[in-house]
Structures are given as structure tokens and as C-alpha cells.
Amino acid sequence: MDRRSFITGACATIIGAACLDPSESFAGKNDAKLKEFEKAVITGADGKPLKAADLKEGESFIFNYPYASSPAFLINTGSEVGANGDWKGGVGEKKSIVAFVAICTHALSYPSKNLSSIAYRHKAEGKYAKKDHMITCCSHGSVFDVDAGGKRIDGPAPAGLTAILLEHDPATDTLTASATYGIPKLHKKFLKRNKKKLRKIYGRKEYKQKVAGKTAPMKKMEEISENIAKC
Ligand code: FES
């Protein structure tokens, strides 16, 4: 089966998939830009500020930043992740803790209740994650390399994932999100396209509020989505 047939088949069989019409793909200017937001301490699943040491190698979580409804991956790859442009790379003792916006730059797939097409693959697996530490989007087969700052390495996505700048405080071992580095207007488009759904989940006005001070408690992907796609 060629790549095009596989992708069409995958979208047809994934129930509730965010397999949007590729003609809706993001078509803005794709140069990455730094955008500062209000700082927010990342809160662990217990509602207290997360300690970086508690994030084990290979673990990934979802938290919301920079908007109350916009999902982001928090990942500990276990090995140093270098800088990419204005993004300073991994933080923490091993410089292995990174965060990326969990919205595909192709047709904006994101982790939702019915399905998450986009997920972190700590180990090489399946058709697309040909090495460790990849984020793949099964909607149409885009592949992003976490070790290279979220760079797109395959598939129809027009740009890499948007990275989130993290600061690590060695005194308290806490993590603070402060900015994004990636494709401009990604969040604007995400909030507009998903307005109805996000309003129902987060509230009529709350869904587009910027996160400040601290994030809502982070969650495991399994708590966000009933079905994590494999591809
Ligand atoms: S939405 Fe098409 S590859 Fe992610």
C-alpha cells in the first residue's frame, strides 16, 4: 500500500479522528517566531508545583499552555535536547525535559476525548517513528523529532511543532513555562476552529483565557483521550 492510500485508509478507520480536510491545512508563513506569554509554574497531577525530578525518563504528560484550552506535551526524553533557534532546548538536571504544543501544524489534530492522533513515542515504533523520541501524527503521517526541537522530518505538516520555553529553578526544582517558539497564528487558528467544542469543555470565555501564575494539573494522555492512535 502506498503512503497516500495508507493515510486515506487510516483516516477512514479512526473513529472520531481529527482527520480534517487537508485543504484546511495551515497555510501561513512558516518561519518560527518567539512569542512571550505570562509565566506559569507547571502543576503536577496532584495539584502542587511539579518537581522536575518526579518526571521519569520516557514519561509524557499533557498540560494546558499558553491558553486554558490549548494542549501541550511535557516530556522527559532522558537525554539532553539541544537548542533550536530562540528555543533554548531541554531543562532540568540532564537538560532532557522539554515541552511542545500538542497541535499538529498540518491540519491541527490535537488530543481530544475520542481520539489522539498525535502522541509522543519514546521508543521507535510503527510506520513513522523510525527512531526514539518522536512525536507522530497518525492523521496524515507527519513526524516530528523531539531531539531536534520538534523539527518536521516527514509527512505533510508545513512546519515543526511549536516548542514551549521552559525555565527550571534548581532551588525548588520547579518548571515554569514562559513563551512559545513556532509557527505564527497556530493558536489563533486552533481556538477559532475548535471554538464550539472548547467552549463546552472549558467554558464560554474561559477557553481562550491565557494561563498565568500556574497551570491546571497536568494529565496523562490516557486521561485525556479514550483512544491513542497507533501508526
Ligand atoms: S493533522 Fe495531518 S498530519 Fe497531523
Residues whose N, C-alpha, C, O or C-beta is under 5 A from the ligand:
A	BS01	FES	A18 C104 H106 A107 L108 S109 C137 S139 H140 G141 S142
